[in-house]
């Protein structure tokens, strides 16, 4: 199977699009990004970051890497390999924010599960009272789905193996960015040949954000916030496109999430609610506004609360997961069953 995947990838790489055939509406450049972090919560910090800058056609221009002192415990060192001793003399994010911004400016941010990397980056800039110069992001998971690549799952190692790219050091920001850049180039060219609309998403900057508070979209008057107090984050009602996959049923404990599952959220979350819902939507889940007999899963950090969603979940026997478990499952969502 791997040989078949690599052969298909080779065909994609060889068939270069002619100059005149490149879609006029495609972005003018990309910044392939990977960040390693102390964890997944609202208060977690970046411990390393890497950027590969690419041309409009996906050719590598240069790359950049830095450690970052998170000013706290480094978190899962057994994953990213960075200990407190290693990070003690690393620069603070505020000290590398300018150079990082230069690498991102004027480019589409590309990452695997891009909403996570963008969220972490946006928070770090908000902590320094700055805004990352990124207007759009592109998730390579969504791009691979749009291309219909025959992948067994949507893990980074699976995607890069499909294109015959060798990973040298998984969970090292520089190597993760490198392999993603190498896999993104043929993906981009394949999309260009097919005149495929790229899955670009708007990056909403954070303003007035702190670890103890929540994000407020830029341009929202403080008077509005004062008139409408909120807990756990200011958010607007935003209509998303309908989920294209049918509901496969309820989540089963110990199993995987499946595209098309109806997921509802209740109560405070460490990640801004809208961003968490974006992650779920981009993974192929249906974000439900309430809990019914058809709901596949309720995500809440307070399963004993008396909110209507939790009460309904109890009544209907709807499976319940906390945010951390749900976020972990989002990393490997099973594709929707073929109709």
N, C-alpha and C positions, 0 to 999 in steps of 0.2 A: 504493500500500500504506500509506504514512504517513497519507494522508487517511482511509483506512478505520480505521486504528488510533485516530486522534484522534476520529473519530465514535463509535467504540465507547467510548472513554474518556469522552466527553461524556455518553453515555447513563448510564454508571456514576455520574458526578458528579451528574446531575440527580435520579436516583432515590434520594432520601434516605430512610433507614429511619425508620419511625414510632417515637416514644419507647418505646412498649410492646413493640416488636419487637427492641430491642437485646439481644443475648445477655447474660444475667446473669453468665456466667463470664468475660467479657472483662476485661482489665486496666483499672485506674482512671486510667492516664496513661502517657505514653510520652516518652522522651528520644531524639530522632533525632540520631545522633552521626556525625561524620566526623573522623578524625585523619590528618594527613600525617606521614610518618616519614622517618628517615634511611635506611631500608632494611627488609629482611624478616627479618634474623637475630635471634637471641636477644638480642644486645647492642645492637640498634638502638633508637633513641629517638624520642619524639614531638617534632615541631617546630612543630605547630599543632593546635588542637582547636576544634571548634565543636559546639554543642548547640542544637537547637530543641526546646523543651518543648511537648508537645501534650496536649490533654485526652483523656479516655477515647474521644471520638469523632473524634479526629484534628485538632481545631482548634488553630491555633498560639496559644500563650500568650505566649511571648517567645523570644528567642534570645541567644546568648552566643558570643564568639569570643576566642581568645587565641593569641599566639605563645608558643613555649616554647624556651628556650635548651637545646639538647641536650648542651652541654658536650663537643662533639666535632664532627667534620666534618658538615655538614648533609646529605650524601648527594646524591641526584639533584636538584639545584637546577633543572635543565632541565625537570623534571616539576612540582615544587611551587612553583618560583619563589623559594624562600627561600635566601638566601646567608648566609655566616658573618657578614658585615657587618650584614645586616638583623637577625639573631638575637642579635648580641652584647649588646644591652641588654634583651633579652626576659627575662621572669622564668623562674626555674627551675621545674621541675614541682612541687617541694616547696612553692613559693610560691603556686601556683595550685590545689593539690590540694584545699584546703578548698572553694573556690568551685566547682570542678568537681564535687565530691561533692554540693554542694547542688543542682546541676542534675540530677544522676542519681538522687538519693535517692527511693525509693518508686515508681520508674518502671521500665518495661520498656525496656531499651536496644535501639534499632532502628538497624540499619546495613545497608549493602549488603556482603555477605560479612561478616556480623556477628562471626564467630569471630575474624577478624583484628583488627578494632577492639577487641573485648573483650580479646584477648590482650595487645595493646600497652598498653591502659589498665591492666589488671591488673598487668602487670610494673612499670609506672611507680609504681603505688601500693605494690607490694611493695618497691621500692627505698627508699621513704620509711617503711617499716615500718607501712604503713597498708593498709586494705582498701577498695576501691571499693564503695559501697553499692548494688550491683546484684545482684539475685537471678536475673533472667531476661533473656534476649536474644531478639530476633526478627530473622531475616535476611530482607530483602526479596526476595532471590533465591528463597528457599524459598517465600515467600508468593506470588510471581508464578507459580511452578510449581504451587502448590496451587490457585490461581485458574484455571489453564489459560490464561493470557494468551498470545495468539499472537505471541510475540516471536521474532525471528530469532536472538537470542542473549541472554545475561543480563548484558550490560554495563549500567552505570548510565545511560549516555546513551541506550541503547535503551529502557530502562524508562521514563525520564522523557519521552522523545519520544512514547511510546505514549499518555501522558496529556496531551500537548500542553504540557508544561512546557519553558520555554526555559532552557538553561544559559548563564550569562554568562561563567563563568571556571572551567573544568574543573580539577580537582586543587587548587582553593582550598577549604580545609576549610569555610568559611562557606557558599560557594555550593553545594558538594556536599551539605551538610546541608540547605540550603534546598530544592533541587530534589527531594531525597529525601523531605523532609517533605511537599511538594506532591503527590508521587506516592503517598506512603503513605496519605494521607487517603482518596482514592477507593478504594484497594485495601482498606483497612480496612472501609469502608462496604459494599463489594461482598461481602466475607467475612461481614459481619454479616447481610446480607440472606439469604445462603445458609446461615446458621448453621454456617459452616465453623470447624472447630477451628484456632486459630492455631498456627503452627509455633514454639512457645515452647521454648527450651532453657535448662536450668539453668546459671548461671554459677558455676563453682567457683573460689573465691578462691585466691590464691597466698599461701603463708606460708613463711618461711625461704628465700626465693628471692633469688638474686644472679645477676649476669651470668655468673659463672663456674660457678654451680651449676645446680640445676634446681628445679622447683616441687614442694613437698610439700603435699598437700591439708590444709587445716586439720583439727585434731582427731586427726591421726595422731601417735601417741606417738613421741618421739625414740628411745625404747628399741627400737621396731620397726625404725626406720631403722638403728640401730646393729647390730641382730641380722641385718639383711639388707642389706648394702651394695649400692649400685646405681651404675650409670654412666648419664649422660645423662637422668636423670629418674626419679623414683618414679612408678610407675603400677600400677593394678590392672587385672585382666582385667574388661572391661565388655562385656556382651552388648548389641549394637546390633540394632535391627529388621533383618530381612532386606532386602537391596537389592531394590526392586520391579522393576528392569529386567533383562532378560537380558544376558548377557555378549556384547558385539558383536565380541569378538576382541582381538587384540593391538594395542597402541599402535604406530603407524607414525611413524618419525622425521620430524620437521618438521610433523606433523599435530596435530590437536586431541585432547584427551581426550574420551571419549564416555561418557555415563551408562551404568552397568552394567559398566564395565571393572573387572576384578579387580586391585587394587593391593596390593602387599606392601611393607613397610618393613624395612630392615635397618641396624643400627648406630646411632651417635649422630647426632642431628639438632639443629640450632640452636633450632628451635621444639620445645617439649615434645612428645614423641611422641604423647601422647593428644590434644593440641590439633591436631596436624597430621593425625591420623587423623580427628578431628572435621571438619576442613575438607574432607577427601576425602569423607567420608560425606555431609556436607551438600550437597556438589556433585553427589551422585548416583552416587558410585563405591562399589564393593564393597570393603571393607577385608578383605584376606585375611590369615590368620595364618601362612601358609607359601607356598612357591613350588611350583607344579605345572605341568603342560603347559598348563593352562587360564589361568594367570596372564597378565594383559595387560601388566603393567609392574612392575618392581622399582625402588624408590626407595632409593638409598644414596649416602652421601658418600664411601664407601670401596669402589669396585668391585673392588679387588684383594684384599679381605679373604678369609678362609677360613671365614666363617660358612656355615651350611648353606644359607641362602637365596641367598647369592651363588654358592655352588658349584652349587646346583640351577639357578639362572638361567643359568649358563654351559652346563650340560649340556643344558638345554631350549632354549637360544637365546632366552631371555626378554629383551625390551628393558630397558635400564637407564638411568635418569635420576638426576641428583643433585637434592638438595632444592631448590636455587634454581630450576632449570629446571622442576621439578614444580610448585612454588608459583606460578610465572609462568603455567603452563598452567591452573592451577585457576581463574584469573580468567575463563576463557572456555571452559567445558566444553560440548560439543555435546549437545543433547538426544538421548535414546534414540530409535532408529529406531522408527517406528510398526510395530506387530505386524500 
